[in-house]
Amino acid sequence: MLPKSHKFTSPSEFTRTIKRGRRAGSRTVVVHLWDHATEADNEDPATCGGPRFGLIVSKAVGNAVIRHRASRRLRHVCAGLVDELPATMNVVIRALPRAGDATSEQLGHDIRRALAKLGVGDRERRS
């Protein structure tokens, strides 16, 4: 669903995005966003193939079935954002406990709203 070129491949990418980036939250998710083009000391110049995503879905979201369902829904939303975000963006989405009960539409709306707060994404969909 989400091509490998758009996924984080190491824990250091999560850490770097969370520490260097900005964040915005909603009822179901917290979105961490880092544009690695703004960094002069970019360690991974080969990772500019498109926006890259990482998901954090902890046990606070629910049992394994609920966590996997939430992860699938979040990956689906991320796949829809690939064409809307600049290629230099790294995005970490941390699911909050309410994400376990949320529909795909609610998750998509919350992620897009968080991205709009950060000044990124489809500007026509801002609410």
C-alpha positions as CSV (number, residue, x, y, z in Angstrom):
1,M,0.0,0.0,0.0
2,L,2.8,2.5,0.9
3,P,5.9,1.9,-1.2
4,K,9.1,1.1,0.6
5,S,10.7,4.3,-0.8
6,H,8.2,6.3,1.3
7,K,8.8,4.4,4.6
8,F,11.4,5.0,7.3
9,T,14.0,2.3,7.4
10,S,15.8,3.0,10.7
11,P,15.1,4.2,14.2
12,S,17.4,7.1,13.7
13,E,15.0,8.6,11.1
14,F,12.3,8.6,13.7
15,T,14.5,10.2,16.3
16,R,15.8,12.8,13.8
17,T,12.3,13.8,12.6
18,I,10.9,14.0,16.1
19,K,13.9,16.0,17.6
20,R,14.5,18.4,14.6
21,G,11.0,18.8,13.3
22,R,7.8,20.7,14.3
23,R,4.7,19.0,15.7
24,A,0.9,19.5,15.7
25,G,-1.7,17.4,17.3
26,S,-5.4,16.5,17.1
27,R,-7.7,14.2,19.0
28,T,-6.4,11.1,17.4
29,V,-2.8,11.8,16.2
30,V,0.3,13.9,16.8
31,V,2.2,14.7,13.5
32,H,5.9,15.4,13.6
33,L,7.2,17.1,10.4
34,W,10.7,17.8,9.4
35,D,11.9,19.2,6.0
36,H,15.4,17.8,5.7
37,A,16.1,20.2,2.7
38,T,16.5,23.0,5.3
39,E,19.3,21.3,7.0
40,A,22.9,22.0,5.8
41,D,24.2,18.8,7.5
42,N,21.7,16.5,5.8
43,E,23.2,13.0,6.4
44,D,21.0,11.2,3.9
45,P,21.0,13.1,0.6
46,A,19.7,9.9,-1.2
47,T,16.4,10.0,0.7
48,C,14.8,12.7,-1.5
49,G,12.7,10.2,-3.5
50,G,9.5,11.6,-2.0
51,P,8.0,12.3,1.4
52,R,8.9,9.6,3.9
53,F,6.6,8.4,6.7
54,G,7.0,6.6,10.0
55,L,4.2,5.4,12.3
56,I,4.1,5.0,16.0
57,V,1.2,3.0,17.3
58,S,1.7,2.0,21.0
59,K,-0.2,-0.4,23.2
60,A,-2.1,2.6,24.6
61,V,-4.1,2.5,21.3
62,G,-5.5,-1.0,22.1
63,N,-4.8,-4.6,21.7
64,A,-3.0,-6.1,18.8
65,V,-6.0,-6.3,16.5
66,I,-6.9,-2.7,17.1
67,R,-3.3,-1.5,16.8
68,H,-2.9,-3.3,13.4
69,R,-6.2,-1.9,12.2
70,A,-5.2,1.6,13.1
71,S,-1.8,1.1,11.4
72,R,-3.4,0.0,8.2
73,R,-5.7,3.0,8.2
74,L,-2.8,5.3,8.9
75,R,-0.8,3.8,6.1
76,H,-3.7,4.2,3.7
77,V,-3.9,7.9,4.6
78,C,-0.2,8.3,4.2
79,A,-0.4,6.8,0.7
80,G,-2.9,9.4,-0.2
81,L,-0.6,12.2,1.0
82,V,2.5,11.2,-1.1
83,D,1.5,13.4,-4.0
84,E,0.5,16.3,-1.8
85,L,3.7,16.8,0.2
86,P,7.1,18.0,-0.9
87,A,9.7,15.3,-1.6
88,T,12.0,16.5,1.2
89,M,9.5,16.0,4.0
90,N,9.8,13.4,6.7
91,V,6.6,12.8,8.7
92,V,6.2,10.8,11.9
93,I,2.6,10.1,12.9
94,R,2.0,9.0,16.5
95,A,-1.4,7.5,17.2
96,L,-3.1,8.5,20.3
97,P,-5.5,6.2,22.2
98,R,-8.6,7.6,20.4
99,A,-7.1,6.5,17.1
100,G,-8.1,2.9,17.9
101,D,-11.8,3.8,17.5
102,A,-11.4,6.3,14.7
103,T,-12.5,5.7,11.1
104,S,-10.1,6.2,8.2
105,E,-12.0,9.4,7.3
106,Q,-11.5,10.8,10.8
107,L,-7.8,9.9,10.8
108,G,-7.3,11.4,7.4
109,H,-9.1,14.6,8.5
110,D,-7.0,14.9,11.7
111,I,-3.7,14.3,9.9
112,R,-4.6,16.9,7.1
113,R,-5.6,19.4,9.8
114,A,-2.4,18.9,11.7
115,L,-0.4,19.3,8.5
116,A,-2.4,22.5,7.7
117,K,-1.4,23.8,11.2
118,L,2.2,23.2,10.2
119,G,1.6,25.1,6.9
120,V,2.0,22.1,4.7
121,G,-0.4,20.0,2.5
122,D,-3.3,20.7,0.3
123,R,-4.2,24.3,1.0
124,E,-7.7,24.0,-0.4
125,R,-8.7,21.4,2.1
126,R,-7.7,23.5,5.2
127,S,-10.5,23.9,7.7
